[in-house]
Amino acid sequence: MPITKAAKKAVKKNITRRKANVRNLNLLKKTKKDFLKLVKEGKIEEAKKMAPNLYKTLDKAAKTNLIKKNKANRDKSRLMKKLKEKKK
């Protein structure tokens, strides 16, 4: 248990930040899952319209250190690759 006033405050901050991180991570996962579902179902036009939102979510996650920058770039590349493969 935290003893000092600063330690108590740090615990509160950690809890608040954890909630935000979990919420943002769930949003990221849901967005990726929805995109992949559209691609799998062959709804290419809808997936293309969703791509900017997906990019925005990945970039925001990388910016806030939720995921690393290279992982965001890797995910964007792989997801677009799947979209192009399905398009053919």
Long-range contacts (C-beta under 8 A, 24 or more apart in sequence): 21-66, 24-60, 24-61, 24-64, 24-66, 25-61, 25-66, 27-57, 28-57, 28-58, 28-61, 28-66, 28-67, 31-57, 32-75, 32-79, 35-79, 36-79, 36-82, 39-79, 39-82, 39-83, 39-86, 40-86, 42-86, 44-83, 44-86, 44-87, 47-83, 48-83, 51-80, 51-83, 54-79
